[in-house]
Amino acid sequence: MANSSSASDLSSGTALLLLAPLTAVMLLILLYPLGLTVWTSVYDGQFSLAAYADLATSTLFLKVLRNSFEIALGGTLVSLAFGYPVALHLAAQTPRRRTAYLIMVMLPFWTSILVKSFALVAVFGNQGLINQLLGLLSGGTLNLPMMFNRVGVILGMINFLLPFMILSILGSLLSLDRRLILAAETMGAGPLRIFRKITLPLSMPGVIAGVLINITLSIGMYITPALLGGRQDMMVANLVDFYTRQTLDWTAASATAVVLLLLSGVLVALLGQVRGARGLAGAGA
């Protein structure tokens, strides 16, 4: 058995040879376009960082960047407000029932975000399902503007972001030592006190991870703000599209894309730190 196992092990040279096609494809479809984008942002006939200097003083870019963070944070907070109770409920279920509920949580992943955004237009529009129902109940006097504004963008985003928040928090809740809760109940602590003193603090790594994942995903969104947002709700990805298709300023578009990539990289690095700290805490326990 040992000889057979050792004979089946691949040498490093064979492994590199097998990985070479995949590596070539990754270099072609990922690193080359990325490198070309970075090069375009710093070279326009001659090497210069003028595009980044222009972005730093651009009122449009700074406003769009602020919009992006405000919308990303708003969508994340709404996802957290709805996601935490759902995760708490799932954690209290039996494994079999939890699996059935998780399938429903994962349903948004089964549909393209483009299709979902178009479907939300029919739901949130002035003549959409919600406003038709409100008009029927109020005799035609109530109509909520939920399209082409920030409300529509955030509502459209949480449809995509909510599963990530639920799954992140659920992981922390499931890893919680139930003996702590039993000990607190034995000492006379009520459900609210147990939640405030034990459940919530120990689930914070999952909460922070969910928040970082949501912000990272939402800050670079393009389709949802393009279909459901207004002119005042442009995000960074929409600004890149504006530079490439309308002003044809490829240098500014590339610089904006690089800034977005760096922001996302910082958020991913923070997420790695949170998960690393969580892993160390689990090992220590």
Kinemage of the C-alpha trace (Angstrom):
@kinemage 1
@onewidth
@group {chain A} dominant
@subgroup {mainchain}
@vectorlist {calphas} color= white
{ca met a 1} P 0.000 0.000 0.000
{ca ala a 2} L 2.784 2.410 0.970
{ca asn a 3} L 4.763 1.617 -2.181
{ca ser a 4} L 1.639 2.014 -4.311
{ca ser a 5} L 0.862 5.354 -2.656
{ca ser a 6} L 4.382 6.678 -3.107
{ca ala a 7} L 4.477 5.518 -6.708
{ca ser a 8} L 1.265 7.407 -7.441
{ca asp a 9} L 2.622 10.678 -6.021
{ca leu a 10} L 3.388 13.236 -8.710
{ca ser a 11} L 6.845 14.726 -8.917
{ca ser a 12} L 7.138 18.511 -8.718
{ca gly a 13} L 8.110 18.668 -12.378
{ca thr a 14} L 5.033 16.686 -13.448
{ca ala a 15} L 2.789 18.836 -11.271
{ca leu a 16} L 4.205 22.015 -12.805
{ca leu a 17} L 3.712 20.585 -16.269
{ca leu a 18} L 0.072 19.754 -15.530
{ca leu a 19} L -0.533 23.225 -14.078
{ca ala a 20} L 1.149 25.001 -16.996
{ca pro a 21} L -1.970 25.181 -19.256
{ca leu a 22} L -4.115 26.581 -16.437
{ca thr a 23} L -1.374 29.043 -15.516
{ca ala a 24} L -1.131 30.206 -19.127
{ca val a 25} L -4.889 30.727 -19.309
{ca met a 26} L -4.888 32.693 -16.045
{ca leu a 27} L -2.035 34.858 -17.282
{ca leu a 28} L -3.919 35.480 -20.503
{ca ile a 29} L -7.388 36.268 -19.174
{ca leu a 30} L -6.513 37.856 -15.809
{ca leu a 31} L -3.022 39.207 -15.433
{ca tyr a 32} L -2.606 40.528 -18.965
{ca pro a 33} L -5.784 42.696 -18.949
{ca leu a 34} L -4.989 43.822 -15.422
{ca gly a 35} L -1.455 44.772 -16.362
{ca leu a 36} L -2.733 46.544 -19.468
{ca thr a 37} L -5.165 48.544 -17.346
{ca val a 38} L -2.422 49.607 -14.946
{ca trp a 39} L -0.145 50.510 -17.869
{ca thr a 40} L -2.858 52.582 -19.554
{ca ser a 41} L -3.453 54.495 -16.330
{ca val a 42} L 0.193 55.626 -16.120
{ca tyr a 43} L 1.177 55.893 -19.801
{ca asp a 44} L -0.456 58.248 -22.272
{ca gly a 45} L 2.316 58.899 -24.770
{ca gln a 46} L 4.696 59.219 -21.841
{ca phe a 47} L 4.911 57.909 -18.295
{ca ser a 48} L 2.836 60.074 -15.951
{ca leu a 49} L 0.698 59.874 -12.804
{ca ala a 50} L -1.423 62.778 -14.004
{ca ala a 51} L -4.538 60.596 -14.217
{ca tyr a 52} L -4.345 59.788 -10.503
{ca ala a 53} L -3.650 63.436 -9.655
{ca asp a 54} L -6.716 64.431 -11.670
{ca leu a 55} L -8.836 61.886 -9.822
{ca ala a 56} L -7.657 63.240 -6.475
{ca thr a 57} L -8.938 66.695 -7.407
{ca ser a 58} L -11.950 65.617 -9.474
{ca thr a 59} L -15.259 66.665 -7.925
{ca leu a 60} L -17.064 63.998 -9.963
{ca phe a 61} L -14.778 61.172 -8.838
{ca leu a 62} L -14.860 62.186 -5.178
{ca lys a 63} L -18.644 62.441 -5.252
{ca val a 64} L -18.980 59.053 -6.941
{ca leu a 65} L -16.531 57.516 -4.462
{ca arg a 66} L -18.553 58.919 -1.573
{ca asn a 67} L -21.762 57.622 -3.162
{ca ser a 68} L -20.192 54.175 -3.544
{ca phe a 69} L -19.228 53.940 0.116
{ca glu a 70} L -22.564 55.324 1.305
{ca ile a 71} L -24.558 52.899 -0.839
{ca ala a 72} L -22.282 49.970 0.035
{ca leu a 73} L -22.533 50.755 3.757
{ca gly a 74} L -26.293 51.268 3.549
{ca gly a 75} L -26.837 47.975 1.748
{ca thr a 76} L -24.532 46.207 4.199
{ca leu a 77} L -26.353 47.557 7.260
{ca val a 78} L -29.738 46.562 5.838
{ca ser a 79} L -28.359 43.095 5.044
{ca leu a 80} L -27.028 42.834 8.605
{ca ala a 81} L -30.356 43.917 10.111
{ca phe a 82} L -32.230 41.227 8.155
{ca gly a 83} L -29.484 38.619 8.014
{ca tyr a 84} L -28.625 38.290 11.701
{ca pro a 85} L -32.119 37.192 12.830
{ca val a 86} L -32.273 34.709 9.939
{ca ala a 87} L -28.856 33.275 10.857
{ca leu a 88} L -29.900 33.097 14.508
{ca his a 89} L -33.024 31.184 13.539
{ca leu a 90} L -31.093 28.799 11.297
{ca ala a 91} L -28.549 28.079 14.022
{ca ala a 92} L -31.356 26.961 16.346
{ca gln a 93} L -32.743 24.410 13.850
{ca thr a 94} L -31.944 20.733 13.518
{ca pro a 95} L -29.359 19.909 10.820
{ca arg a 96} L -32.005 18.446 8.496
{ca arg a 97} L -34.325 21.439 8.742
{ca arg a 98} L -31.396 23.851 8.530
{ca thr a 99} L -30.361 22.281 5.220
{ca ala a 100} L -33.827 22.879 3.775
{ca tyr a 101} L -33.761 26.510 4.911
{ca leu a 102} L -30.251 27.012 3.534
{ca ile a 103} L -31.471 25.938 0.108
{ca met a 104} L -33.976 28.790 0.247
{ca val a 105} L -31.243 31.187 1.380
{ca met a 106} L -29.102 30.139 -1.588
{ca leu a 107} L -31.902 30.561 -4.147
{ca pro a 108} L -30.755 34.087 -5.197
{ca phe a 109} L -27.473 32.558 -6.420
{ca trp a 110} L -29.377 30.438 -8.942
{ca thr a 111} L -30.454 33.453 -10.994
{ca ser a 112} L -28.298 35.960 -12.840
{ca ile a 113} L -28.011 39.336 -11.138
{ca leu a 114} L -29.027 40.944 -14.442
{ca val a 115} L -32.251 38.936 -14.573
{ca lys a 116} L -32.967 39.702 -10.921
{ca ser a 117} L -32.405 43.429 -11.471
{ca phe a 118} L -34.855 43.472 -14.385
{ca ala a 119} L -37.355 41.528 -12.265
{ca leu a 120} L -37.016 44.088 -9.460
{ca val a 121} L -37.953 46.820 -11.938
{ca ala a 122} L -41.339 45.122 -12.265
{ca val a 123} L -41.613 44.903 -8.480
{ca phe a 124} L -40.386 48.359 -7.404
{ca gly a 125} L -41.565 50.484 -10.353
{ca asn a 126} L -44.254 53.169 -10.109
{ca gln a 127} L -46.651 50.655 -11.659
{ca gly a 128} L -44.931 47.700 -10.027
{ca leu a 129} L -46.443 45.041 -7.812
{ca ile a 130} L -45.759 46.854 -4.534
{ca asn a 131} L -47.155 50.208 -5.643
{ca gln a 132} L -50.167 48.552 -7.239
{ca leu a 133} L -50.912 46.851 -3.925
{ca leu a 134} L -50.389 50.083 -1.967
{ca gly a 135} L -52.638 51.940 -4.409
{ca leu a 136} L -55.328 49.295 -4.017
{ca leu a 137} L -55.175 49.497 -0.220
{ca ser a 138} L -55.055 53.324 -0.101
{ca gly a 139} L -57.547 54.048 -2.860
{ca gly a 140} L -54.837 55.240 -5.249
{ca thr a 141} L -53.371 57.897 -2.933
{ca leu a 142} L -50.175 56.101 -1.881
{ca asn a 143} L -47.266 55.580 -4.258
{ca leu a 144} L -43.715 55.034 -3.019
{ca pro a 145} L -40.786 56.084 -5.270
{ca met a 146} L -38.543 53.023 -5.176
{ca met a 147} L -36.947 53.269 -8.606
{ca phe a 148} L -34.144 55.434 -9.977
{ca asn a 149} L -33.057 56.480 -6.490
{ca arg a 150} L -30.878 55.201 -3.671
{ca val a 151} L -33.705 53.185 -2.151
{ca gly a 152} L -33.982 51.111 -5.310
{ca val a 153} L -30.227 50.533 -5.451
{ca ile a 154} L -30.017 49.347 -1.840
{ca leu a 155} L -33.092 47.126 -2.141
{ca gly a 156} L -31.663 45.604 -5.300
{ca met a 157} L -28.274 45.041 -3.685
{ca ile a 158} L -29.490 43.262 -0.573
{ca asn a 159} L -31.137 40.610 -2.736
{ca phe a 160} L -27.601 39.643 -3.780
{ca leu a 161} L -25.756 40.446 -0.537
{ca leu a 162} L -28.064 38.872 2.038
{ca pro a 163} L -26.942 35.233 1.564
{ca phe a 164} L -23.293 36.195 2.135
{ca met a 165} L -24.226 37.938 5.383
{ca ile a 166} L -26.377 35.047 6.588
{ca leu a 167} L -23.758 32.389 5.827
{ca ser a 168} L -20.939 34.361 7.474
{ca ile a 169} L -22.888 34.893 10.696
{ca leu a 170} L -24.255 31.365 10.676
{ca gly a 171} L -20.721 29.956 10.641
{ca ser a 172} L -19.888 31.834 13.839
{ca leu a 173} L -23.144 30.861 15.522
{ca leu a 174} L -22.673 27.174 14.723
{ca ser a 175} L -19.147 27.215 16.145
{ca leu a 176} L -20.414 28.700 19.409
{ca asp a 177} L -19.906 26.351 22.375
{ca arg a 178} L -23.400 25.431 23.570
{ca arg a 179} L -22.034 24.656 27.021
{ca leu a 180} L -21.617 28.380 27.610
{ca ile a 181} L -25.322 28.939 27.028
{ca leu a 182} L -26.256 25.988 29.217
{ca ala a 183} L -24.009 27.308 31.991
{ca ala a 184} L -25.592 30.774 31.713
{ca glu a 185} L -29.079 29.271 31.879
{ca thr a 186} L -28.055 27.266 34.936
{ca met a 187} L -26.911 30.488 36.605
{ca gly a 188} L -30.330 32.046 35.942
{ca ala a 189} L -29.574 34.231 32.924
{ca gly a 190} L -32.520 34.972 30.639
{ca pro a 191} L -32.558 34.744 26.830
{ca leu a 192} L -31.919 38.469 26.323
{ca arg a 193} L -28.970 38.506 28.702
{ca ile a 194} L -27.524 35.354 27.130
{ca phe a 195} L -27.779 36.937 23.699
{ca arg a 196} L -26.210 40.211 24.834
{ca lys a 197} L -23.391 38.686 26.876
{ca ile a 198} L -22.582 35.465 25.007
{ca thr a 199} L -24.176 35.004 21.591
{ca leu a 200} L -23.609 38.477 20.158
{ca pro a 201} L -19.963 38.910 21.270
{ca leu a 202} L -18.947 35.420 20.109
{ca ser a 203} L -20.664 35.911 16.728
{ca met a 204} L -18.859 39.194 16.013
{ca pro a 205} L -16.140 37.571 13.825
{ca gly a 206} L -18.899 36.332 11.523
{ca val a 207} L -20.606 39.728 11.618
{ca ile a 208} L -17.385 41.550 10.741
{ca ala a 209} L -16.587 39.047 7.987
{ca gly a 210} L -20.095 39.433 6.564
{ca val a 211} L -19.828 43.217 6.666
{ca leu a 212} L -16.467 43.197 4.872
{ca ile a 213} L -17.693 40.712 2.249
{ca asn a 214} L -20.808 42.796 1.617
{ca ile a 215} L -18.889 46.063 1.304
{ca thr a 216} L -16.293 44.449 -0.981
{ca leu a 217} L -18.971 43.024 -3.276
{ca ser a 218} L -21.221 46.080 -3.287
{ca ile a 219} L -18.596 48.781 -3.792
{ca gly a 220} L -17.847 47.429 -7.269
{ca met a 221} L -21.429 46.772 -8.378
{ca tyr a 222} L -22.416 47.965 -11.833
{ca ile a 223} L -25.672 46.391 -13.039
{ca thr a 224} L -27.877 47.156 -10.022
{ca pro a 225} L -27.115 50.902 -9.776
{ca ala a 226} L -27.273 51.189 -13.570
{ca leu a 227} L -30.799 49.721 -13.740
{ca leu a 228} L -32.321 50.769 -10.407
{ca gly a 229} L -30.414 53.936 -9.513
{ca gly a 230} L -30.634 57.529 -10.632
{ca arg a 231} L -28.045 59.973 -11.925
{ca gln a 232} L -27.182 60.993 -8.373
{ca asp a 233} L -26.436 57.401 -7.369
{ca met a 234} L -23.585 56.621 -9.778
{ca met a 235} L -20.990 54.230 -8.364
{ca val a 236} L -17.330 53.739 -9.271
{ca ala a 237} L -17.979 50.943 -11.781
{ca asn a 238} L -20.569 53.130 -13.525
{ca leu a 239} L -18.001 55.941 -13.668
{ca val a 240} L -15.564 53.613 -15.457
{ca asp a 241} L -18.317 52.872 -17.983
{ca phe a 242} L -18.945 56.626 -18.368
{ca tyr a 243} L -15.274 57.295 -19.121
{ca thr a 244} L -14.977 54.442 -21.628
{ca arg a 245} L -18.227 54.831 -23.552
{ca gln a 246} L -19.076 58.535 -23.391
{ca thr a 247} L -15.961 60.635 -22.848
{ca leu a 248} L -13.623 57.973 -24.342
{ca asp a 249} L -11.026 58.872 -21.710
{ca trp a 250} L -9.334 55.501 -21.351
{ca thr a 251} L -6.586 56.832 -19.090
{ca ala a 252} L -9.078 58.162 -16.540
{ca ala a 253} L -11.114 54.959 -16.823
{ca ser a 254} L -8.035 52.826 -16.179
{ca ala a 255} L -6.967 54.947 -13.203
{ca thr a 256} L -10.472 54.723 -11.737
{ca ala a 257} L -10.490 50.944 -12.208
{ca val a 258} L -7.090 50.643 -10.505
{ca val a 259} L -8.316 52.698 -7.536
{ca leu a 260} L -11.382 50.443 -7.265
{ca leu a 261} L -9.138 47.382 -7.407
{ca leu a 262} L -6.905 48.756 -4.635
{ca leu a 263} L -9.906 49.536 -2.427
{ca ser a 264} L -11.230 46.016 -2.940
{ca gly a 265} L -7.769 44.606 -2.196
{ca val a 266} L -7.643 46.485 1.117
{ca leu a 267} L -11.065 45.139 2.087
{ca val a 268} L -10.068 41.585 1.150
{ca ala a 269} L -6.885 41.951 3.232
{ca leu a 270} L -8.982 43.097 6.207
{ca leu a 271} L -11.265 40.101 5.682
{ca gly a 272} L -8.223 37.822 5.746
{ca gln a 273} L -7.118 39.369 9.038
{ca val a 274} L -10.560 38.779 10.561
{ca arg a 275} L -10.611 35.146 9.469
{ca gly a 276} L -7.033 34.653 10.633
{ca ala a 277} L -7.819 36.066 14.067
{ca arg a 278} L -10.900 33.861 14.246
{ca gly a 279} L -8.825 30.802 13.394
{ca leu a 280} L -6.263 31.628 16.084
{ca ala a 281} L -9.040 32.122 18.619
{ca gly a 282} L -10.507 28.750 17.697
{ca ala a 283} L -7.117 27.052 18.000
{ca gly a 284} L -6.558 28.655 21.380
{ca ala a 285} L -9.923 27.439 22.620
